[in-house]
C-alpha cells in the first residue's frame, strides 16, 4: 500500500499507490480529529476501544510507523502494544495533505485494488448521490448518515463521501466507530447536505430503464420518461452502454461490438483494417442520427466522437 524509501535522509514523501483499507482511513481521520482537526493525544484506552472491520491494531500501528517521518506524529509507549499518539497541528496538515493526494488518485483511477476491484469515481459518485437523494425523499431532516454496512461491493465508503464533501455536495459532521460486537455497522458518517446541488445533479443524471420490451431514459429520478426504441435495438443499447457511467470515453471498437449487426459486421470484415475502422465509425454515426430524431433526447445530452475518431462518449450540452 505504501511505497516507502528506506533512506531516512531522503525527503520524498510517502507514496500511496494502493487502495487503503477502511480501517486505515478511519484511523487517519481519527488522528486528525476529522472534521474538527484539533491537535491532541490519542490515549491507549481510546485505541483499545476501536473495533476494526478487517485488520487488528498491530496492522494499523505498523501502518502508522511508516508514516511517522512524513506526518510528524509522535509515539510514546505507555503499555504493551498500545502507545500514546501525539498529533500536532503540523501533523494534522501533513496527514490531510496525504489524504488529499490519495483522493486525487482515487478520482483518476490510479489506485491499485488490494483484494477487490472498485468502480470508477463517476459511478461511485452517482451511486452515493442516488442513495442520499433517496434519504432526502424519505425525510425532511437536515442531518443524515450512512454506515459502511449499507454500501454495496465495489463502492468505497470513506473515499466517496470525502470527495463529495470536497465537491460541496455535503458537509461531514462526525465519523463514528461502532463498538458493539453484535452490530453489523463498523463505521458511520454523519453529514448535512447541499440540497440545491443534489437536486441539480439529479436533474442532469441519466436513468436508463426497460419496460414491456422497450427502452426509456429519464433525466433525473423523477424526470419525464422518454421512449427510445425496443430494448434490443441499436439506439437503446448504445445509450445504455455509454451511460454507465456517464461521460466515460469508450473505444470505437468496443462501442461497435455493442451495436453491430450481421450486415455491419460483414462490411468491417470485408474492408480491411483502415476501411473497416471507417465502417465502424459510420455505423456509430448512423445510430447517433437515429437518437437525434427522438424528441427530448437532445435537450441535455449529445454523443461525442473525438477528432482522431478513436473514442465515443456522452456529454452534456
N, C-alpha and C positions, 0 to 999 in steps of 0.2 A: 504493500500500500504506500509506503514512503521510501523514496529513493534518497538515502542519506549518505553524503560523503563522509568517510571516517576521519578525514583530516580536520582536526579541531580548529586549525588556523584558517581554514577556508571559509570565507564569509558568505558563500552562497547559501540561500535559504533552503529549507527542506522542501522537496518537490513531491507533491501528492499526485500520483497518476492513476490511482485506482479508486473505485467507489469505497467510501468509508462505511463501515458497519454502523447501523443506527446507534448502537451503544457508544461508539467513539464520538459520534456527532453530538449525542446528548451530553456526554462528559465535557466536551469542549464548550458547549453552550452554557453548561452549568458553571464551569470555571470562570467564565466572563460575566456570570450573573445576567444572562440574556433574558429580557431585553433591557434591563436597567443598566448593566455594565458598571457595577460598583466594584472597586477593588476590595479584597478581603482575604480571609483564610478559610479553607475547607478543612474541617477537623476530622480525625479518624471516625468519630461517632457518626458523622454525616455520610462518609464514604461507605461504612458498613451497611447502611440502610438501603443503598442503591440496589434495585432489583433489575439486573441486566437481562436482556432478551435472549442473547446467544452466548455472549462472552462472560468471562469471570473478571474479577478485579485485577488479577495478575496480568491478564492480557492487556487490559486498559492501562495499567500502570507502566508496562513496558512501552506502550504506545506513547505515553506522556514523556517518558525518559528520552525518546527520540526527538521530541520537540523542545526539550528543556533549553538547549542553547539558543534556538531561534526565537523562542517566545519569552524567555526570561522568568518563567515560573520557577519557584524555589521549593525544594522538598526538605522536610525535616522529619526524621524517623522518630515517632513518638512511641509506637508499639509495633510489634512484629506484623509485617505485611501491609500495614495501613499507615501511610505517612500523613503529615500535616502539609497541606499545599498552600503556599502563599502566592497570591496573584496581585501584582501591582497594576497601576494604571497603564504603564508602558506595556506590560504583558498582555493586558486586555486588547490594546491596539494591535499588537503583533498577532494575537490569535484571531482577531477579527479580520485582519489582512489575509491570513492563511485561509480562513473560511471563504472570504470573497474570491480568492484565486480558485479555490476548489469549485465554487458555484459557477464561475465563468466556464470552467472546463466541463461542468455538468451540462450547461446550456449548449455548448458547442459539440457535445457528444464525444469528448476526448478522454473520458474516464473509462478504464478497463473494468468490466464487471468481475467480481471475485467468484461468486458461486451461481448467480442468476443473471440473465440478461435483463436489461431495463429498456423501456420505451424512450424515444427521443423526447426532448423537452416540450416541444409543441403539443405532443399527445398528452404528456404529463399535465401540462397547463390546462388543457381543455377538460381533462378528467376531473381535476380538482375544482375548476370553475363550475362545472355541472353539478358536482357533489355539494358545493357550497350554495349554489342557486337553489337546489332542492331544499336545503335547510331554510333558506330565505323565504321560500314559498310556504313552508310549514309553520313558521312563527315570525313574529314581528320584533323579537328581541334584538338588541344592538350587539350583544356579545354571543359568540358562537364558539364551538370547539369541535375538533376532530381528534380521534385516537388512532394509533397505529393499527389496531386490530380491525378497523373497518376499511382498510385500504387493500385493494386487490393486488395480486402478484404482478410484478413488472413496474409498479408505480412506487415512487420514492417519497416518503412522508416528509422528512425534515427538509430535504433539498427543495422540493417543490413549493412548500409553504414559505420558506425563507426567500425564495426568488419572487413569489407573488407579493411578498411584503416589499421587496425592493422595487417592484413594478407598480407599487401604490394601490394594489387591489385590497390589501388588508393591513392591519397593524397587530402584531403579536403582543399579547398582554402577559402571557405566562406559559411556561413549559414545565410540566409535572411528570413525575415518575410514580406509577402505582406500585406500592409496596405490599399489596395484598396478594398472598400466594395464589388465591383462588381466582384472581382477576385475569381475564383474557387480554386486558389492556396493559401495556407496559408504559407507553408514553402518550401524553395528551397535550395538545397545543390549544390554548385559549386565545381568541382574536376578535377584533372588531373589523367590519368590512367597509369598503368604499362602495356603497350601494350603486351609485351612478355608474361607476366604472364597470362593475359586474354586469349591469343591465345593458350597457352599451356594447360590451363584448358579446353578450348573449345574442343581441340583435344581429350581429355580424357572423355568428357561428353557424356553420352549415351542418344540418342534420339530414342524413340520407336514410330513408326507410322504405320498406316494401309493404304493399297492401293489395291483396287479391290479384297477385301476379304482376302488379305494376310498381315501378319505382318512382319515388317522390323525393323532393328536397324541401327543407324549410330553412328560413333564415331566422334563427332564434328558436328556442324551445316552444314558444307559443306563436311563432310566426305562421303566416299563411302557407299552406301546403301547395307546392307546385308540382303538377304531374309531368314527369319527364317522358317516359315510354315504358314498354314492358321491362320487367326487372332483368330479363335475359338479353336485352338489346345492347348494342354498342354504346349509345349515348349514356345510358344509366351506368353501365359497367365502367366507362371511362370516368364519369363523375365520382362514382363511389371510390375508385382506386386513387384518384388524385386528392380526394378529401380526407384521406386517413393517413397521416394528419394533413390538415390544410397547409398549403404553402411549401410542402416538401417537393423539391425538384426530382423528377423521375427520368430515367434514361429513355430515349426514343425506343430502344429495343424492348424494355420491359413494358412500356405503355402499349406498344404494338401487340405484344403477346396477350394482353388483356382484351383487346378489341378485334383481333384478327378474325377474318372469315376464311373459308376454303379458297375463295377467289383471290383475296388479297395475299394469302399465304403463297399461292402458286406464282403470283406476279413477282413477289420478292425472290422466290427460289429461282425463277427463270431469268432474272435480270442481273445477276452478278452482284458483287459487293456494293459498288457505288450506286448503280441504278436501283438496286434492291433497297438501299437506305432511303432513296428518294420516294420509293413506293410506300415505305413505312410512314414517312412524313405526310405524304398525300392522304393516306388512309386516316391518320390522326386529324388532319385538317378537315377532311370531309365530315368526320363525326363532330368536330367543333362547329362546323356550319349548321349541322342539324340542331345542336344545342342552342345556338344563337337565334334560331327561329322560334324557340319556346318563349312564350310571353312571361315576363317576370324573371327569367333566368339571368339576363344580362344587366339587371338593375345594380347589382352589388359586386358580382364577380366576373372574371374573364379567364380564359385558358391561354397561357403564355407559352411560346416556344423561343428558346434563346437564339441569338444571331448565328451561332455555329451549328444550329439545328441538331443539337445533341440531347437537350433536356426539355421537359414539359412540366408545368406546374399550374396550380390555381392561384390567382391573385385577386385582391380587392381592387375595385376601380377607384 
